[in-house]
Amino acid sequence: MKSWLFISLLMCSMANMALPDVVTNGNAAAQNTNLVANAGFETDGSWSFRAPVYRLSTNAPRSGARCLQYVNTDPARYWLCSQRLDLKPGCRYEITAWVRTENIQGDDSGAALCVEWYDAANRFLGGCYPRGVKGTNRDWQLVRGLTGPVPTNAARCSVSCYVRKGMTGVAWFDDIRVTEIIPPAIEAMISDCYRDQTDGGVVHVHVVAGHPRATLELQAPGPVTATKTGFCLDTTSWKPGRYALTAIARDADGRELGRRSLTLTRVEKFPPRKAWIDRHRRLIVDGEPFFPLGTYWGGIKTNEMAIYAQSPFNCIMPYADVGRAGLDLAHAHGIRVIYSVKDLYAGHRGIKTEEEARQRIARTVNALKDHPAIIAWYINDELPLTMLDTLTAHRQWLEELDPERPTWAVLYQYNQVREYLPTFDVIGTDPYPIPNSPPSKALEWARTTVAQTFGARAVWMVPQIFDWTSYKKQGRPPTLAEMRCMAWSCIAAGANGLIFYSWFDLWRMDKTTPFEQRWKDVTALAAEIREKIPILLSVEPTPALSVEAPESVAWRVFAKDGAVYVLCVNSDDKQPARVQLGKQRVELAPLEAQMIRFEP
């Protein structure tokens, strides 16, 4: 007979304050109040735009008597139609617009809308940019996006209708909406076990309430202890089987606001797997720890593989469907492959429905899952949060089709990773700051990515090695010092692998920066990391250290063969930094990274 223990976790000292009567089963919902004034362009006010690109039109509006029309024949002209908004810091919003298009042409995604925020000094802080509509669409098309939390230092926010830069044609916009998203009673609930399987020992369950003054309870078999981010429970004595864990959020009067569950599976012994993630967030391949150190590729070419195989890198992530021939070539050179199925969604590669997408995925995975070169499946490349249910389904399909390998997703939405938790086994984000932002952006993104997963998921970051002039008119490649800082910052922040972007851009930049020159710097960095992999993969216990360092310094402690090492990285590109490790003082130059052997 199971004994169930209920334990409460107070989420805020203001627990005695009343909460609104909101009950949810776990899904966020948008309020009905539209924050956009004159959302259908029925009057002349509220919006700021410039003629001749924008004008109010009576040409077949979606509703009412008018809509907004965009006409542009000059790809160099990039104007927006905008409106100031009063958005709440920390809140998230759903943004929608209805769009028609006529011959919208160019390399970007077309007619769209966006929400942006700026600080008090009018510095850009970020925004939400859903994919637009291009070509000719005589029927109204919905453009929809979900923002991340509005930054706490946002002083000015706006919504804009526009056509992406460098594009031309005609577009119409109507019925613009920006509505606040009411979070579910429980926003997130995950365990720190790979695919919620444990062979015994302590399991951490991380739970986030959707309201800051809610209390949480966890229903679980056996004793439960509250932690800072949820609960922990010892599964050592549990018999093999499946166990439901249920988190319940309550208000100050004890009323239930909502609940969320996960199923934890207790196994006597983990089944044999080709590749999986252990409790230390390490990738295990063929029974051995493996630190993915690779680059993005397009296809796989014989001459390029011969060059790459002589480098310190151990894997690649090709965008192309390289098939068995490509896998054979990589395997013959000792290179592992993260195989991409990231385009096998409805609306991509000629796939019309999700059922067709499922069939395509099944054909690909079943044809290749026996190949020894594959270590993971690449499942999502920056797809929007509006596809959450679809992304979750694709992850479930991959797990069913090939339970022996993890899935990896990469996002630019680094501050929304928590909402994507059901969609991946391993996560990465891709900061590409050089030259418009400092290298410290890589540290900021890596820290946030790890924190968004509660430190409970493996993180394979995607640092920059390319020159933005591969895609834009202006840019430069990162220096070796900048690349070194960005890579080691990611590791110091908690990354368990690095897949650099990108190999094919090194070739694309050859006319301005010779490949041989760039490859020399990139492989020098890779060699530094490869040399330290035995330390990075060690799981020997580490001592508690007293570390004093500025915020610009990332540090991480390792132990190997009885020795203690502290990785310290100064992400500041202008100022040196001083780090105090117990009695040991370390001086770091700007962008400097050191693996220091700690002497107590």
C-alpha positions in Angstrom: 0.0 0.0 0.0 1.4 3.4 -0.9 1.7 6.1 1.7 1.2 9.6 0.2 2.8 12.6 1.8 1.6 16.2 1.2 4.1 19.0 1.7 3.7 22.7 1.1 6.3 25.1 -0.2 5.7 28.8 0.4 6.5 30.8 -2.7 6.4 34.3 -1.2 6.3 35.9 2.3 3.0 37.6 1.3 1.1 34.3 1.4 -1.7 35.8 3.5 -2.8 38.1 0.6 -5.8 37.1 -1.4 -5.3 35.7 -4.9 -7.7 36.1 -7.8 -10.1 33.2 -8.5 -8.2 31.7 -11.3 -8.2 27.9 -11.9 -6.3 26.4 -14.7 -5.3 22.9 -15.7 -1.8 23.9 -16.8 -2.3 25.9 -20.0 -1.6 29.6 -20.2 -4.4 31.7 -21.5 -4.6 35.2 -23.0 -6.9 37.9 -21.5 -9.6 39.3 -23.7 -8.5 42.9 -23.2 -6.8 44.2 -26.3 -4.1 46.7 -25.5 -3.9 48.1 -29.0 -5.8 51.3 -29.7 -7.6 51.6 -33.1 -6.7 48.0 -33.8 -8.7 47.9 -37.0 -7.4 51.2 -38.4 -11.0 52.6 -38.5 -9.9 56.1 -37.4 -6.9 58.3 -38.2 -5.3 58.2 -34.7 -3.1 56.0 -32.5 -0.7 54.8 -35.2 2.5 56.5 -36.4 3.4 55.8 -40.1 4.9 57.5 -43.1 3.5 57.9 -46.6 3.8 56.8 -49.4 4.6 53.3 -47.9 1.7 53.2 -45.6 -1.9 54.5 -45.9 -5.4 53.6 -44.7 -7.3 51.6 -47.2 -10.9 50.5 -47.9 -9.6 47.6 -50.1 -11.4 44.5 -48.7 -10.7 44.9 -44.9 -11.0 41.8 -42.8 -13.5 43.7 -40.5 -15.0 47.2 -40.3 -14.5 49.7 -43.1 -10.7 50.1 -43.3 -7.4 48.4 -42.9 -3.7 49.4 -43.3 -2.0 49.1 -46.7 1.7 48.8 -47.3 3.2 49.5 -50.8 7.0 49.5 -51.4 9.1 49.2 -54.5 12.4 50.1 -53.0 14.1 47.2 -51.0 16.4 49.8 -49.3 13.4 51.5 -47.8 12.5 50.0 -44.4 9.7 51.8 -42.6 7.4 50.6 -39.8 3.9 51.5 -38.7 4.0 51.7 -34.9 2.1 52.4 -31.7 3.3 52.9 -28.2 2.0 50.3 -25.7 1.8 50.1 -21.9 3.2 46.7 -21.1 4.0 45.3 -17.6 7.5 44.3 -16.8 7.7 40.6 -16.1 4.5 39.8 -18.0 4.2 37.9 -21.3 1.9 38.8 -24.2 0.2 37.2 -27.2 0.5 39.3 -30.3 -1.6 38.7 -33.5 -2.3 40.4 -36.8 -4.3 39.4 -39.9 -2.3 39.9 -43.1 -2.9 39.8 -46.9 -0.1 40.0 -49.4 0.5 40.7 -53.1 3.9 39.8 -54.6 5.9 40.3 -51.3 9.4 39.4 -52.4 12.8 39.2 -50.8 15.0 36.9 -48.7 13.2 37.4 -45.4 9.8 36.1 -44.2 7.5 38.9 -45.3 4.7 41.0 -43.8 4.6 40.6 -40.1 4.2 42.4 -36.8 6.4 42.7 -33.8 6.6 44.0 -30.2 9.8 45.7 -29.0 11.0 47.2 -25.7 13.6 49.8 -24.8 15.1 51.1 -21.6 15.0 54.7 -20.2 18.0 55.6 -22.3 16.2 54.4 -25.4 18.6 51.4 -25.7 17.0 48.3 -27.5 16.3 45.5 -25.0 14.6 42.9 -27.3 11.2 41.9 -28.6 9.1 39.3 -30.3 9.2 38.8 -34.1 6.8 36.1 -35.4 7.3 34.8 -38.9 5.6 36.8 -41.6 3.7 36.2 -44.8 5.3 36.5 -48.3 4.3 35.9 -51.9 0.6 36.5 -52.8 -2.1 35.5 -50.4 -5.6 36.8 -51.3 -7.1 35.4 -48.1 -6.3 36.9 -44.7 -3.5 35.0 -42.9 -3.0 35.0 -39.1 0.5 36.0 -37.9 0.9 35.1 -34.2 3.6 35.3 -31.6 4.2 34.8 -27.9 6.6 37.2 -26.2 9.0 36.4 -23.4 8.8 38.3 -20.2 9.0 42.0 -20.6 12.4 43.1 -19.1 12.1 44.8 -15.7 14.0 47.8 -17.0 11.7 48.3 -20.0 10.6 52.0 -20.2 9.1 52.1 -23.6 7.3 49.4 -25.5 5.7 49.4 -29.0 3.8 47.2 -31.5 4.6 47.5 -35.2 3.2 46.4 -38.5 5.9 46.1 -41.1 7.4 44.1 -43.9 10.9 42.6 -43.3 14.0 44.5 -44.3 15.0 44.3 -48.0 11.6 43.2 -49.2 9.1 44.8 -51.7 5.4 44.4 -52.7 2.0 45.1 -51.3 0.5 44.0 -48.0 -2.6 44.8 -45.9 -2.9 44.6 -42.1 -6.0 44.4 -39.9 -7.3 43.5 -36.5 -4.0 43.9 -34.5 -4.1 42.4 -31.0 -1.8 42.5 -28.0 -3.2 40.7 -24.9 -1.6 39.8 -21.6 -1.0 36.1 -21.0 -2.3 34.8 -17.7 0.1 32.1 -16.7 -1.2 28.7 -15.6 -1.3 27.9 -11.9 1.8 25.7 -12.4 4.0 27.0 -15.1 6.7 24.3 -15.1 7.2 20.9 -13.6 10.2 18.6 -14.4 12.4 16.1 -12.7 16.2 16.0 -13.0 16.1 12.5 -14.4 16.7 11.8 -18.1 13.2 11.0 -19.5 11.9 10.8 -16.0 13.6 7.4 -15.3 15.5 6.7 -12.2 17.4 3.6 -11.0 17.2 4.9 -7.4 18.6 7.6 -5.3 17.5 11.2 -4.7 15.3 12.8 -7.4 14.7 16.5 -7.6 11.4 17.7 -8.9 11.4 21.4 -10.0 8.1 23.2 -9.8 7.2 26.8 -10.6 3.9 28.4 -9.6 2.2 30.8 -12.0 1.5 33.2 -9.2 4.1 34.6 -6.9 2.0 34.2 -3.8 0.8 30.7 -4.3 1.9 27.7 -2.2 2.8 24.4 -3.7 2.2 20.8 -2.6 3.6 17.6 -4.0 1.8 14.3 -3.8 4.3 11.5 -4.0 4.9 8.1 -2.5 7.2 8.3 0.6 8.9 11.3 2.2 9.3 14.6 0.4 11.5 17.5 1.2 11.0 21.1 0.1 13.9 22.7 -1.8 14.4 26.2 -3.2 12.9 25.3 -6.6 10.6 22.5 -5.7 11.0 19.2 -3.9 13.3 16.2 -3.6 12.5 12.6 -2.8 14.6 9.5 -2.2 13.6 6.7 -4.6 16.1 4.1 -3.4 13.5 1.9 -1.7 10.9 2.2 -4.5 10.0 -1.0 -6.3 10.3 -0.9 -10.1 7.2 0.7 -11.7 5.6 3.9 -12.7 4.7 6.5 -10.1 2.5 9.6 -10.5 3.8 12.8 -8.9 1.3 15.6 -8.7 2.0 19.3 -7.8 -0.9 21.4 -6.6 -0.9 25.2 -6.3 -3.1 26.8 -3.6 -4.0 30.3 -2.6 -3.7 31.7 0.9 -7.1 30.3 1.9 -6.2 26.8 0.7 -8.2 26.9 -2.5 -6.8 24.8 -5.3 -5.7 27.0 -8.2 -4.5 24.1 -10.4 -2.4 21.0 -10.6 0.2 19.4 -12.8 1.6 15.8 -12.9 4.5 13.8 -14.2 5.1 10.1 -14.2 8.4 9.0 -12.7 9.6 5.5 -13.7 11.7 3.5 -11.3 13.8 0.9 -13.0 16.1 -1.8 -11.5 18.7 -1.1 -14.2 18.7 1.3 -17.1 18.2 -0.4 -20.5 21.2 -0.5 -22.9 21.2 2.6 -25.0 23.4 3.9 -27.8 23.5 7.4 -26.4 21.8 9.0 -23.4 22.2 11.7 -20.7 23.4 10.7 -17.2 22.5 12.3 -13.9 25.6 14.6 -14.3 24.2 16.0 -17.6 26.9 14.2 -19.6 26.3 12.6 -22.9 27.1 8.8 -22.6 28.0 7.2 -26.0 28.6 3.5 -26.2 28.9 3.4 -22.4 31.5 6.2 -22.2 31.2 9.9 -21.3 31.4 12.1 -24.4 31.8 15.9 -24.6 30.3 17.0 -28.0 32.8 19.4 -29.6 31.6 20.1 -33.1 30.4 22.5 -35.8 27.4 23.1 -37.9 27.7 21.8 -41.5 25.5 22.0 -44.7 26.1 18.7 -46.5 29.1 16.3 -46.1 31.8 16.5 -48.7 34.7 14.0 -48.9 37.4 16.6 -49.2 36.1 18.7 -46.4 35.7 15.7 -44.1 39.3 14.8 -44.7 40.4 18.2 -43.4 37.9 18.2 -40.5 39.0 14.7 -39.3 42.5 16.0 -38.7 41.1 18.6 -36.2 40.3 18.3 -32.5 36.6 18.3 -33.2 34.7 15.0 -32.6 31.3 15.6 -34.1 29.2 17.6 -36.7 25.6 18.8 -37.1 24.8 18.8 -40.8 21.6 20.6 -41.9 21.2 18.4 -45.0 19.6 15.0 -45.0 23.0 13.3 -45.6 21.6 9.8 -45.5 23.6 6.6 -44.9 26.4 7.6 -47.3 27.1 10.8 -45.4 27.0 8.9 -42.1 29.3 6.2 -43.5 31.8 8.9 -44.5 31.7 10.6 -41.1 32.0 7.3 -39.3 35.0 6.2 -41.4 36.8 9.4 -40.2 35.8 8.9 -36.5 33.4 11.8 -36.5 30.0 11.5 -34.7 26.8 13.0 -36.2 23.9 14.9 -34.7 21.3 14.1 -37.3 18.8 16.8 -38.4 15.1 16.2 -38.6 14.4 19.9 -37.8 12.7 20.6 -41.1 10.2 17.7 -41.0 7.2 19.8 -39.9 4.0 20.7 -41.7 4.7 23.7 -43.9 8.4 22.7 -44.5 10.0 20.8 -47.3 6.6 20.3 -49.1 5.0 18.6 -46.0 1.4 19.7 -45.8 0.1 18.0 -42.7 1.5 16.8 -39.3 0.5 13.2 -40.2 2.7 13.5 -43.3 5.4 15.0 -41.1 5.2 12.0 -38.7 5.5 9.6 -41.6 8.6 11.4 -43.0 10.2 11.4 -39.6 9.4 7.7 -39.1 11.0 6.8 -42.5 14.1 8.8 -41.8 14.6 7.5 -38.2 13.8 3.9 -39.0 16.2 3.9 -42.0 19.1 5.3 -40.0 18.8 4.6 -36.3 21.0 1.5 -36.5 23.9 3.7 -37.7 26.7 3.9 -35.1 27.7 7.5 -36.1 24.5 9.1 -34.8 24.6 10.4 -31.2 21.5 12.6 -31.2 18.6 13.9 -33.3 18.4 17.7 -34.0 14.7 18.4 -33.5 14.2 22.1 -33.5 16.0 25.1 -34.9 14.5 28.3 -33.4 10.9 27.4 -34.1 8.4 29.6 -32.2 6.6 29.0 -29.0 3.3 29.1 -30.8 4.2 25.6 -32.0 4.7 24.2 -28.5 2.2 21.4 -28.9 3.7 20.4 -32.2 7.2 20.5 -30.9 6.2 18.4 -27.9 4.6 15.8 -30.2 7.8 15.6 -32.4 9.9 15.0 -29.3 7.6 12.2 -28.2 7.7 10.7 -31.7 11.5 10.7 -31.7 11.5 9.0 -28.3 9.2 6.3 -29.5 11.0 5.7 -32.8 14.5 5.7 -31.3 14.6 5.4 -27.5 18.3 5.0 -27.6 19.3 8.6 -28.5 18.5 12.0 -27.1 16.9 15.0 -28.9 18.6 18.4 -29.1 16.9 21.7 -29.7 18.5 25.1 -30.3 16.8 28.5 -29.6 17.5 32.1 -29.9 14.7 32.6 -27.5 17.1 32.1 -24.6 14.8 33.7 -22.0 11.9 31.4 -22.9 13.7 28.1 -22.6 11.6 27.1 -19.6 8.4 27.1 -21.6 10.1 24.8 -24.2 11.0 22.2 -21.5 8.6 19.5 -22.8 10.2 19.7 -26.3 13.7 18.4 -25.9 16.2 16.3 -23.9 19.1 18.6 -24.5 19.0 22.4 -25.1 21.2 25.0 -26.7 21.0 28.7 -27.4 23.0 30.5 -30.0 24.4 34.0 -29.1 26.2 35.6 -32.0 27.3 38.9 -30.6 30.3 40.0 -32.6 30.7 42.7 -33.7 27.5 44.5 -32.5 27.5 43.3 -28.9 30.3 42.3 -26.5 31.5 38.7 -26.0 29.8 38.7 -22.6 26.5 38.1 -24.3 27.6 34.4 -24.6 27.9 34.2 -20.8 24.6 36.0 -20.3 22.8 33.5 -22.6 24.5 30.5 -21.2 23.7 31.4 -17.6 20.1 32.1 -18.4 19.8 28.9 -20.4 21.1 26.7 -17.6 18.9 28.6 -15.0 15.8 28.2 -17.2 16.3 24.4 -17.0 16.9 24.5 -13.2 20.3 22.9 -14.1 18.3 19.7 -14.8 18.9 19.4 -18.5 22.1 19.0 -20.5 23.1 22.1 -22.4 25.1 22.2 -25.7 25.7 25.8 -26.5 26.2 27.2 -30.0 29.0 29.8 -29.9 30.0 32.1 -32.8 33.0 31.5 -35.1 31.5 33.1 -38.3 31.6 36.5 -39.8 28.2 38.3 -40.0 29.2 39.5 -43.5 28.3 36.0 -44.6 24.7 37.3 -44.2 24.8 41.1 -43.9 26.7 43.9 -45.5 28.8 44.7 -42.4 30.5 42.6 -39.8 33.8 41.0 -39.0 34.9 37.6 -37.7 35.4 37.2 -33.9 39.0 37.2 -32.9 40.6 34.2 -31.3 40.5 35.9 -27.9 36.7 36.6 -28.4 36.0 33.0 -29.5 38.0 31.7 -26.6 36.1 33.9 -24.1 32.7 32.9 -25.5 33.4 29.2 -25.6 34.9 29.0 -22.1 32.2 31.3 -20.7 29.6 28.8 -21.9 31.4 25.9 -20.2 32.0 27.9 -17.0 28.2 28.7 -17.0 27.4 25.0 -17.1 27.4 23.8 -20.7 28.1 20.1 -21.3 28.9 20.5 -25.0 29.7 23.1 -27.7 28.6 23.0 -31.4 30.1 26.1 -33.1 28.4 28.0 -35.9 29.6 27.3 -38.5 31.9 25.2 -40.7 30.3 26.2 -43.9 30.6 29.9 -43.0 34.3 29.6 -42.6 34.4 28.6 -46.3 31.9 31.3 -47.3 34.2 33.9 -45.7 37.2 32.7 -47.6 37.3 35.7 -50.0 37.6 38.2 -47.2 39.3 36.1 -44.5 41.1 33.1 -45.9 39.8 29.8 -44.6 43.3 28.6 -43.6 43.7 31.6 -41.3 40.3 31.2 -39.7 40.6 27.5 -39.4 43.9 27.9 -37.6 42.3 30.0 -34.9 39.3 27.8 -34.6 41.3 24.6 -34.3 43.6 26.2 -31.8 40.6 26.9 -29.6 39.2 23.4 -30.1 42.5 21.9 -29.1 42.5 23.9 -25.8 39.0 22.5 -25.1 39.8 19.0 -26.2 42.8 18.9 -23.9 40.6 19.7 -20.9 37.8 17.3 -21.8 39.0 14.6 -19.2 38.6 17.3 -16.5 35.3 18.6 -17.9 33.8 15.1 -17.9 35.0 14.2 -14.4 32.3 13.6 -11.8 34.6 13.4 -8.8 33.2 15.3 -5.8 34.3 18.9 -5.5 34.9 20.8 -2.3 33.0 23.9 -1.3 35.1 26.9 -2.2 34.9 30.5 -1.2 35.0 32.4 -4.4 34.8 36.2 -4.7 34.5 37.5 -8.3 32.7 40.3 -10.2 29.6 39.5 -12.2 31.6 39.5 -15.4 33.6 36.5 -14.2 32.2 33.0 -14.7 33.7 30.2 -12.7 33.1 26.4 -12.3 34.8 23.9 -10.1 36.0 20.4 -11.3 38.0 17.6 -9.6 40.1 15.0 -11.4 42.4 12.4 -10.0 42.2 14.0 -6.6 43.2 17.5 -7.9 40.8 20.5 -7.8 40.5 22.8 -10.8 38.6 26.1 -11.1 37.8 27.4 -14.5 37.6 31.2 -14.4 36.6 33.4 -17.4 36.6 37.2 -17.5 33.9 38.0 -20.1 34.6 41.8 -19.9 36.4 42.9 -23.1 37.7 46.1 -21.5 38.4 45.7 -17.8 40.7 43.2 -16.0 39.2 41.2 -13.2 40.4 39.9 -9.8 39.2 36.6 -8.4 39.7 35.4 -4.9 39.7 31.6 -4.6 40.0 31.0 -0.8 43.5 32.3 -0.1 44.5 32.1 -3.8 44.2 35.3 -5.8 43.9 35.3 -9.6 44.3 38.2 -12.0 42.4 37.9 -15.3 43.0 40.1 -18.3 40.0 41.2 -20.4 38.5 38.1 -22.1 41.0 35.8 -20.4 40.1 32.2 -19.5 42.2 30.1 -17.1 41.9 26.6 -15.8 43.5 27.0 -12.4 44.7 24.1 -10.2 43.4 25.1 -6.8 45.8 24.9 -3.9 44.0 25.0 -0.5 
